[in-house]
Amino acid sequence: MSDSATAAVEDYAKAIYALESRSGSAVSTNAVAERLGVTPGSASAMVKKLAERGLVDHEPYKGVTLTPEGMRLALEVVRHHRLLELYLAQELGMPWDRVHEEAEVLEHVISEELEELIAQKLGHPLTDPHGDPIPSADLAVAETPTTRLQELEVGQRARFVRVSDSDPAMLRYLADRGIDLGADLEIVDKQPFDGPVFARVGDEVHPLGGALAKAMRVELLEDGDART
């Protein structure tokens, strides 16, 4: 199999993993196509190939799920991707809105030896620059329950711990305002119908649009938990 074909298989496995993890159930080929930016026909053809290789189970009208072999492949690629993101950000100083795109390319060519060297260099980290869990060397994933910022009500306090990396502009918006992972915040106002959420971070109140508030994940704080 050519390098480009191998990369395509890995991209599909990773996309199905992401969608399946989010929904907790089988995912449609249309959802896979949308995530990868390809036509539904192309996604259907590739899913058929993945099924022939034993990487997915596909039931017409029900959707696609990863087999154990497909899950191992997906988690290996995810581990490569997230370790690379953290290395690029932490060791090379690349902004967090740019590391995803670079890691998308490098994840397919990194060797297992280099993966281990990077993991050792970084101290075997648990999360990437966006707060996503990094699968361990044996491909275990430690997911921590979080809540969308958009779901919080006025007066609730939380710690910002994770954010989607799908939109670099959102990440730049947060960076420009100094809102980093680990920041404590309090909801001071919230507009209906997916309108903006207004969050106090430190001494400033920041408007966070509906899409951004959905992309930000937080852990709720109890009295006494906030950092001083």
Secondary structure by P-SEA (a helix, b strand, c coil): ccaaaaaaaaaaaaaaaaaaaaacccccaaaaaaaacccaaaaaaaaaaaaaaccccccccbbbbbcaaaaaaaaaaaaaaaaaaaaaaaccccccccaaaaaaaacccccaaaaaaaaaaacccccccccccccccccccbbbbbbbcccccccbbbbbcccccccaaaaaaaaaacccccbbbbbccccccccbbbbbcccbbbbbcaaaaaabbbbbbccccccc
